[in-house]
Amino acid sequence: MTLRGTGQDAPVANPRTLSPRGSWADLLPGLALCVLTALLARAVHQALPPSVGSIVGEVVFAIAFGLFFGNVAKLPPLFTPGLRFSFQAVLRAAIVLLGATFSAQQVVAIGGKAVTMIVALMAIALVAAHALGRLAGVPGRLATLIGVGTAVCGNSAIVAVAPVIEARDEDVSFAIATNTLFGTLCVFLYPLIARAIAMTDAAFGTWAGAAVNDTSQVVAAGFAYSDAAGRLATAVKLTRNALMGPVIVLMGVLYARSQAGTGGRGGEHGSFWTRAKQSVPLFVLGFLAMAALNSLGVFRELSLRTGRDLVLDAQWTARVLILVALAGVGFSTRLDAMRETGLRPLYVGLIVAAATSGACLLWIRFLGPAAQ
C-alpha cells in the first residue's frame, strides 16, 4: 500500500506492522486532516433530506472524501503518521466505546426463538461469504468483512472486525461500499416485495431486522412498512448488534489459528499468552468489558448520579471517532489497488445478501416470525 507523496508515491508500511505512537507534532498534520474531513462528512450528511440521510450514513461520505482527496491530491509524507494513528488508535478507542451501547438484556428481550434465527443467519452469511470468496478469488479478509457486514450490523461490524483480522485499508473501503450499496437497495425493495406478497407486520419486521445491514437502514425499511414492523425490526436488529462481541472474538481466534498454522504472527511455537493476545486483542477486551458494565447497570447508575446519559455520550463519541478513523482509511486507500480486485466482491456481497434474505424468509415461512 502506498500513500501519494510530493512528486512521487511515498511508500507506507502496512499500518498493522507499525506503532501508532509518535509525538503530537508528528501526528497532528494527518490527524487534523482526518478530523476536518470527518467534519465535512458530517456537515454534508446533515444537509441531506432526512429521507436520504437515514439510508446513506455519514461514514460513506467520510471514506468517499478521503478516497477522493487522497487519490487526487499529492499528500506529503508528513501526513502519514497521523493517518496511520487515525486508523489504529482512534478506531480502537471507538470500538471500546461502542461496547457501552450493547448489553445482554438486548438479547434476552427478543427471546430465544429470535436469537436462534439470528445466529443461524449469521452463520449462513459468514460461511457463504468465505465459500463464495474462494470461488471468486476474493481476498479472504475482504470476504470476511463482507460476511460480518451482512451478518451482524453493517459498517459498525466491518470497522470493528477489520483491525482484529488485520485487513487492508482497501478491504475496509470495498466492504463498506458493498455493504452500503446492498443495504440501500434493501430499504427500497423490501417494502415493495413485502406488500406484493402481503406479509404481516410481524413477518416483515423480522425479515427487515434480520436481513438488512445497517441499523439506520433497518429502521428506515421497517417504519416504511408500518410502525409495528418498524418497532420489531429495530428490536431484532439490536439483538444482532449485541452479538457483535462474540463475532469479533470468534474472528480473532480463527485468524490467529490460521496464521499460527502457516507460521504467521509467531507461528505455532508462540506462548499461550502470545496466542491469546493475538486471538483477543486488548481493545476487544475493552469492548467486552464496557458491554459487561452496561449489562450490569453500571452506566445507568452513573448516568443517574451525573445527570447525563453516559451511554448516549459514548455512542456519540464513538461515531465521531469512527468518522475520523474512516477518513484516514479513505486517505490511505489506493483506488488502483481496488480496481485490481474488480467487481468480484460486489458479486459475493450480492449473493451473500440474497442467501441471508432467502434463508430468513424460509425461516419465517416454516417457523414463524420473531413475534406474533
Helices and strands as residue ranges (DSSP letters): E 2-4, E 9-11, G 15-17, H 24-47, H 50-53, H 58-72, G 77-79, H 80-85, I 86-90, H 91-98, G 99-101, H 104-110, H 112-136, H 140-151, H 155-165, H 169-196, H 201-211, H 215-225, H 227-242, H 244-261, G 267-269, H 272-279, H 282-295, H 298-306, H 310-332, H 335-341, H 344-367
